Amino acid sequence: MALVTLREVLKNGKERGAVGSFSTYDQFTAQGVIEGAETLGLPVIAMIGAPVLDRPGNEEVGRIVVKLAEQAKVPVVVLLDHAKTFESCIKAIRLGFSAVMIDGSHLSFDENIQMTKKVMAVAKAVGVSVEGELGALAGVEDGAAAVSAKLTNPQDVPRFLEATGVDALAISIGNAHGLYKGTPKLDFEILAQSLAVSDTPLVLHGGTGIEPSQFAKAIHLGIRKINIGTEVKKAFMDTFSEMHAKNQEAYDLIGVPQACKQAVKKVAEANLRFFNDGWKSLIE
């Protein structure tokens, strides 16, 4: 099925279900994510964070993930995640990424629009999808007051979408990056209000650690893309540590990475299955 755009895989407003989007860092994490999707015959989004792509030598990682997507048996989007600059987006587009996420949440509302429009103009000209962000995603270390201050204002959603024309929009409803301390509480009222004024697919970042029941409600309301990052890293690193600890003298750089890949594959499979239709069992 090969490399496709974000616009092509996101479900429309009449079709419930979300597409899983997973952080990748190298050949093995990318293979695990794609193989998990192939097992289920479902589309998938392989993300590479801008901080990853910007590390010396990591443009080659981008090329590898694009090649793996082109060879895949299911539709695969290769997306640059949380780019803060126009230059990062251009780098990803030149490497063959099919989507970029420009995160202007650190800017003022008007500056966010201008940055996003600049990226959108270039991306649209070459058939690349764009995801924007409105409201800032919290970190797990942020307190309740800080999280509240970063939540998306639903009244800004239609203005932002009309001005930018993005293909997807990430919103902040109490979700955060990293491993949550305690149980996250998503603000479904903000989500419902945002969906009521948008025909554009909405995205939930910071998926690791959110309870299945909250995922189910978010998907039922209309979330179309869910990002999983920390869970991928945890599966890979835990497996690496456990395998190496069993036989430290082997320094097994053949078998251990393969086991890590399989662990990532299981993460992708479980989440993709649930986001596609498994969530329905939790909706009364």
Secondary structure, 3 states (H helix, E strand, C coil): CCECCHHHHCCCCCCCCCEEEEECCCHHHHHHHHHHHHHHCCCEEEEEEHHHHCCCCCHHHHHHHHHHHHHCCCCEEEEEEEECCHHHHHHHHHHCCCEEEECCCCCCHHHHHHHHHHHHHHHHHCCCEEEEEECCCEECCCCHHHHHHHCCCHHHHHHHHHHHCCCEEEECCCCEECCCCCCCCCCHHHHHHHHHCCCCCEEECCCCCCCHHHHHHHHHHCEEEEEECHHHHHHHHHHHHHHHHHCHHHCCCCHHHHHHHHHHHHHHHHHHHHHHCHHHHHCC
